[in-house]
């Protein structure tokens, strides 16, 4: 192979080509059998803060990828042993998620077409100037940034259908909560949000994000109870190809997609003990290690966690690490249950009615004074989520049949004091309501949990507490 060398590497970095910040600098693998080119590119890129590894063959590069994450590969076409083009095709078939920039001393139109068809992000001819490589990397970084933002936006849009974007209500507990959010949001510290299932903890987390200095960066949410214990580590930190059964291709984790922004970990109490120690290490060191990898990657993420459990009790029972609890609870916010919010329930009901009627394409229903009284008097074990589901069912039915919608019939008929007059405790009202919904569902707990707006685990826990 000819010993072409690049032109001088003393060219200044073009003004438009600047890494976003040190922690976002890509990890680059240079694959070229010419030591001079490897050294030239390594020096040039490392001076700009990028992390560089070099190898002299496709075979050595493949071994490196088995244990390390790489964002971008600069790959010579003519290599001893397997050619760069052939290895690129193997990478694409294996699901490599990074970009590949091909370099070559010999290229014609057929080679260029084959390179693009194989999945190359760019093709650069030797000899080249350093700014050509830097500009090509910058284009790849911009494309990766857009892919990251699209991933986050798709997750957000999928989760926000039929919801409101603001914390609605004027009750004293909500006014206190809003004031705390304004004070806590600018801080870089971790936050623990406590509250019953369905009270709107994710809405509070989003409010913290939008009022922070990270507002222009991603907000990424994960329900820790919705991912199996075997996969939650890979979901958070990413994994390499072949790291576990079924890992047919490498994947980035949610810490990667939340870089520069906020990662919301809902139902943090469901996190397996073995993973709690790894999360604590990430919070302390701000570095992650993908499953199956050896290389640690820097991350800049603010973690906001939420729980409907009493984590202090979980710590005492040995089910949650004390050190992680205190690391998460630097700031603690409590979201009040709907039953403590008085007239807020009516304001929320009207807001949901307006949002959902537009989405469903049906006219909104009138909420008259007797129904307002029934809404205020109801215990709302499923909180705001239960209220939203009730409004959606009412719109689908075209009326408010209280028996079908899960509201207490005696409350609707006799007024707001019926439950209080019965002498029942709140726990008894909750139990009666849940058992009624279960009966309507023929004992199907999964369906009942969906109607109540709570998780299946919550319903199972209630079931066990009652000894039913």
LINBELHU-V466818 format. One record per residue. RES is the residue in one small letter. PHI is phi in radians with two decimals (NA if undefined). PSI is psi in radians with two decimals (NA if undefined). Layout:
[[RES,PHI,PSI] [RES,PHI,PSI]]
//
This chain:
[[x,NA,2.40] [x,-1.06,2.61] [x,-1.68,0.85] [x,-1.06,2.46] [x,-2.11,2.64] [x,-1.16,2.85] [x,-1.28,3.11] [x,-0.94,2.58] [x,-1.82,0.39] [x,-1.66,0.14] [x,-1.18,2.44] [x,-1.23,2.67] [x,-1.19,2.17] [x,-0.98,2.50] [x,-0.96,-0.61] [x,-1.40,-0.13] [x,-1.96,1.52] [x,-2.29,2.28] [x,-1.07,2.49] [x,-1.01,-0.81] [x,-2.98,2.79] [x,-0.93,-0.72] [x,-1.26,-0.27] [x,-1.63,-0.04] [x,-1.05,2.36] [x,-1.29,2.71] [x,-1.59,2.19] [x,-2.02,2.31] [x,-1.90,2.11] [x,-1.78,2.17] [x,-2.11,1.82] [x,-2.72,2.40] [x,-1.41,-0.10] [x,-1.63,2.03] [x,-1.07,-0.63] [x,-1.08,-0.74] [x,-1.20,-0.70] [x,-1.05,-0.81] [x,-1.15,-0.71] [x,-1.08,-0.86] [x,-1.17,-0.68] [x,-1.07,-0.84] [x,-1.08,-0.79] [x,-1.11,-0.71] [x,-1.42,-0.64] [x,-1.14,-0.57] [x,-1.09,-0.42] [x,-1.65,0.19] [x,1.55,0.06] [x,-1.54,2.61] [x,-1.59,2.18] [x,-2.18,2.40] [x,-2.24,2.54] [x,-2.20,2.55] [x,-2.46,2.83] [x,-1.82,0.00] [x,-2.66,2.81] [x,-1.15,-0.62] [x,-1.11,-0.78] [x,-1.16,-0.65] [x,-1.11,-0.69] [x,-1.10,-0.69] [x,-1.12,-0.68] [x,-1.10,-0.72] [x,-1.19,-0.34] [x,-1.16,-0.43] [x,-2.16,-0.02] [x,-2.38,2.55] [x,-1.51,2.40] [x,-2.31,2.29] [x,-1.44,-0.57] [x,-2.65,2.52] [x,-2.13,2.28] [x,-1.80,2.01] [x,-2.20,2.15] [x,-1.33,2.47] [x,-1.28,-0.81] [x,-1.58,1.80] [x,-2.19,2.68] [x,-1.18,2.47] [x,1.39,-2.25] [x,-1.24,2.35] [x,-1.28,2.78] [x,-1.08,-0.69] [x,-1.12,-0.75] [x,-1.13,-0.69] [x,-1.20,-0.62] [x,-1.04,-0.73] [x,-1.10,-0.67] [x,-1.16,-0.70] [x,-1.05,-0.79] [x,-1.12,-0.72] [x,-1.14,-0.53] [x,-1.47,-0.09] [x,1.50,0.46] [x,-1.03,2.24] [x,-1.61,-0.13] [x,-1.56,3.14] [x,-1.65,2.68] [x,-2.22,2.15] [x,-1.83,2.09] [x,-1.54,2.45] [x,-2.19,2.54] [x,-2.79,2.63] [x,-1.58,-0.29] [x,-2.25,2.10] [x,-2.64,2.41] [x,-2.23,-3.08] [x,-1.10,-0.62] [x,-1.16,-0.72] [x,-1.10,-0.75] [x,-1.08,-0.76] [x,-1.12,-0.75] [x,-1.12,-0.67] [x,-1.11,-0.77] [x,-1.17,-0.70] [x,-1.14,-0.54] [x,-1.32,-0.21] [x,1.88,0.24] [x,-1.18,2.45] [x,-1.38,-0.47] [x,-2.82,2.79] [x,-2.33,2.10] [x,-2.13,2.32] [x,-1.52,2.45] [x,-1.47,2.58] [x,-1.28,2.63] [x,-2.29,2.84] [x,-1.67,2.70] [x,-1.07,-0.59] [x,-1.16,-0.42] [x,-1.13,-0.77] [x,-1.17,-0.78] [x,-1.09,-0.73] [x,-1.13,-0.68] [x,-1.13,-0.72] [x,-1.13,-0.71] [x,-1.06,-0.70] [x,-1.12,-0.70] [x,-1.13,-0.72] [x,-1.08,-0.72] [x,-1.14,-0.72] [x,-1.11,-0.70] [x,-1.14,-0.69] [x,-1.06,-0.76] [x,-1.15,-0.69] [x,-1.10,-0.71] [x,-1.11,-0.79] [x,-1.13,-0.69] [x,-1.11,-0.70] [x,-1.04,-0.82] [x,-1.12,-0.77] [x,-1.11,-0.68] [x,-1.09,-0.72] [x,-1.12,-0.71] [x,-1.18,-0.76] [x,-1.13,-0.64] [x,-1.15,-0.51] [x,-1.65,-0.26] [x,-1.82,0.19] [x,-1.10,2.27] [x,1.27,0.28] [x,-1.92,2.95] [x,-1.78,2.65] [x,-1.62,-0.02] [x,-2.26,2.82] [x,-1.46,1.90] [x,-1.56,2.46] [x,2.31,2.71] [x,-2.24,0.27] [x,-1.23,2.78] [x,-1.03,-0.75] [x,-1.08,-0.65] [x,-1.26,-0.66] [x,-1.10,-0.69] [x,-1.13,-0.73] [x,-1.09,-0.76] [x,-1.05,-0.74] [x,-1.10,-0.70] [x,-1.15,-0.69] [x,-1.04,-0.77] [x,-1.08,-0.61] [x,-1.35,-0.66] [x,-1.46,-0.57] [x,-0.93,-0.78] [x,-1.20,-0.27] [x,-1.27,2.54] [x,-1.43,-0.04] [x,-1.22,2.74] [x,-1.20,2.70] [x,-2.31,2.41] [x,-1.95,2.14] [x,-1.82,2.15] [x,-1.93,2.57] [x,2.85,2.79] [x,-1.14,2.87] [x,-1.10,2.32] [x,1.54,0.10] [x,-1.41,-0.25] [x,1.83,0.65] [x,-1.13,-0.63] [x,-1.17,-0.60] [x,-1.09,-0.69] [x,-1.14,-0.72] [x,-1.07,-0.72] [x,-1.14,-0.66] [x,-1.12,-0.70] [x,-1.06,-0.71] [x,-1.17,-0.86] [x,-1.20,-0.34] [x,-1.75,0.13] [x,-1.76,3.08] [x,-1.30,-0.09] [x,-1.72,0.20] [x,-1.01,-0.53] [x,-1.48,-0.05] [x,-1.77,3.06] [x,-1.21,2.60] [x,-2.01,2.04] [x,-2.11,2.29] [x,-2.05,2.51] [x,-2.41,2.23] [x,-1.54,1.90] [x,-1.11,-0.42] [x,-1.43,-0.25] [x,-1.57,-0.10] [x,-2.04,2.38] [x,-1.08,2.63] [x,-1.01,-0.53] [x,-1.27,-0.41] [x,-1.94,-0.18] [x,-1.14,-0.58] [x,-1.10,-0.78] [x,-1.15,-0.60] [x,-1.13,-0.68] [x,-1.38,-0.83] [x,-1.82,-0.15] [x,1.48,3.05] [x,-2.68,2.78] [x,-1.60,2.85] [x,-1.09,2.31] [x,1.36,0.16] [x,-1.14,-0.49] [x,-2.73,2.96] [x,-1.03,2.20] [x,1.67,-0.16] [x,-1.45,1.36] [x,-1.38,-0.27] [x,-2.61,2.74] [x,-1.23,2.57] [x,-2.42,2.51] [x,-1.35,2.67] [x,-1.69,3.04] [x,-1.21,-0.47] [x,-1.08,-0.66] [x,-1.09,-0.84] [x,-1.22,-0.42] [x,-1.58,0.08] [x,-0.92,2.26] [x,1.49,-0.20] [x,-2.10,-2.42] [x,-2.16,2.35] [x,-1.93,2.08] [x,-1.76,2.05] [x,-1.86,1.70] [x,-1.41,2.63] [x,0.90,0.89] [x,-1.08,-0.42] [x,-1.13,-0.28] [x,-1.51,-0.07] [x,-1.18,2.27] [x,-1.02,2.56] [x,-0.98,-0.71] [x,-1.08,-0.58] [x,-1.46,-0.40] [x,-1.05,-0.69] [x,-1.16,-0.63] [x,-1.22,-0.66] [x,-1.14,-0.72] [x,-1.03,-0.74] [x,-1.10,-0.69] [x,-1.13,-0.75] [x,-1.10,-0.62] [x,-1.37,-0.73] [x,-1.80,-0.22] [x,1.02,0.69] [x,-2.44,2.54] [x,-2.13,2.71] [x,-2.21,1.99] [x,-1.04,2.62] [x,-1.06,2.26] [x,1.51,-0.04] [x,-1.83,2.87] [x,-1.96,-0.32] [x,-1.59,2.33] [x,-1.61,2.45] [x,-2.04,2.34] [x,-1.26,2.52] [x,-2.39,2.62] [x,-2.16,1.62] [x,-2.40,2.35] [x,-1.61,2.21] [x,-1.73,2.21] [x,-2.05,2.17] [x,-2.00,2.76] [x,-2.46,2.66] [x,-2.67,2.56] [x,-1.82,0.14] [x,-1.76,2.85] [x,-1.51,1.69] [x,-1.16,-0.49] [x,-1.12,-0.69] [x,-1.18,-0.65] [x,-1.13,-0.66] [x,-1.12,-0.79] [x,-1.08,-0.56] [x,-1.47,-0.06] [x,1.40,0.24] [x,-1.71,-0.11] [x,-2.51,2.41] [x,-1.23,2.30] [x,-1.12,-0.72] [x,-1.14,-0.63] [x,-1.22,-0.68] [x,-1.02,-0.84] [x,-1.22,-0.49] [x,-1.27,-0.62] [x,-1.32,-0.66] [x,-1.55,0.68] [x,-1.04,-0.77] [x,-2.17,2.37] [x,-2.18,2.27] [x,-2.10,2.36] [x,-1.88,2.21] [x,-1.67,2.13] [x,-1.23,2.55] [x,-1.21,2.78] [x,-1.09,-0.55] [x,-1.17,-0.29] [x,-1.66,0.07] [x,-1.87,0.12] [x,0.97,-2.20] [x,-1.20,-0.15] [x,-0.99,-0.54] [x,-1.08,-0.62] [x,-1.24,-0.75] [x,-1.08,-0.73] [x,-1.12,-0.73] [x,-1.05,-0.77] [x,-1.15,-0.67] [x,-1.13,-0.82] [x,-1.08,-0.69] [x,-1.04,-0.76] [x,-1.17,-0.79] [x,-1.14,-0.80] [x,-1.29,-0.57] [x,-1.11,-0.65] [x,-1.17,-0.74] [x,-1.17,-0.69] [x,-1.47,-0.22] [x,1.26,0.57] [x,-2.23,2.70] [x,-1.21,2.57] [x,-1.20,2.71] [x,-1.69,2.68] [x,-1.42,2.37] [x,-1.85,1.72] [x,-1.50,2.96] [x,-0.94,-0.76] [x,-1.05,-0.67] [x,-1.21,-0.65] [x,-0.98,-0.78] [x,-1.08,-0.71] [x,-1.14,-0.71] [x,-1.11,-0.75] [x,-1.19,-0.62] [x,-1.38,-0.36] [x,-1.14,2.57] [x,-1.32,-0.43] [x,0.89,1.09] [x,-1.09,-0.46] [x,-1.62,0.03] [x,1.00,-2.49] [x,-1.11,-0.60] [x,-1.12,-0.69] [x,-1.13,-0.71] [x,-1.09,-0.77] [x,-1.07,-0.79] [x,-1.09,-0.65] [x,-1.09,-0.77] [x,-1.10,-0.66] [x,-1.17,-0.73] [x,-1.14,-0.66] [x,-1.08,-0.73] [x,-1.14,-0.66] [x,-1.19,-0.65] [x,-1.34,-0.46] [x,1.46,0.14] [x,-2.86,3.11] [x,-1.91,1.31] [x,-1.34,1.78] [x,-1.07,-0.61] [x,-1.08,-0.73] [x,-1.30,-0.55] [x,-1.44,-0.13] [x,1.64,-0.03] [x,-1.36,2.63] [x,-1.14,2.16] [x,-1.12,-0.68] [x,-1.16,-0.56] [x,-1.14,-0.78] [x,-1.15,-0.62] [x,-1.52,-0.59] [x,-1.90,-0.10] [x,1.82,-3.10] [x,-1.23,-0.32] [x,-1.63,0.07] [x,-1.07,-0.81] [x,-1.18,-0.68] [x,-1.13,-0.69] [x,-1.16,-0.45] [x,-1.27,-0.24] [x,1.37,0.16] [x,-1.44,2.54] [x,-1.34,2.89] [x,-1.06,-0.68] [x,-1.10,-0.65] [x,-1.20,-0.69] [x,-1.09,-0.75] [x,-1.07,-0.80] [x,-1.08,-0.78] [x,-1.05,-0.75] [x,-1.14,-0.80] [x,-1.12,-0.76] [x,-1.14,-0.59] [x,-1.14,-0.75] [x,-1.15,-0.70] [x,-1.05,-0.73] [x,-1.10,-0.73] [x,-1.10,-0.50] [x,-1.61,0.18] [x,1.13,0.48] [x,1.46,0.05] [x,-1.33,1.80] [x,-1.20,-0.60] [x,-1.10,-0.79] [x,-1.18,-0.70] [x,-1.10,-0.72] [x,-1.08,-0.69] [x,-1.12,-0.74] [x,-1.17,-0.63] [x,-1.36,-0.30] [x,1.35,0.52] [x,-2.17,2.93] [x,-1.37,2.76] [x,-1.09,-0.63] [x,-1.09,-0.69] [x,-1.09,-0.77] [x,-1.13,-0.72] [x,-1.10,-0.66] [x,-1.15,-0.73] [x,-1.06,-0.76] [x,-1.01,-0.76] [x,-1.20,-0.67] [x,-1.08,-0.69] [x,-1.36,-0.28] [x,1.14,0.57] [x,-1.32,NA]]
//
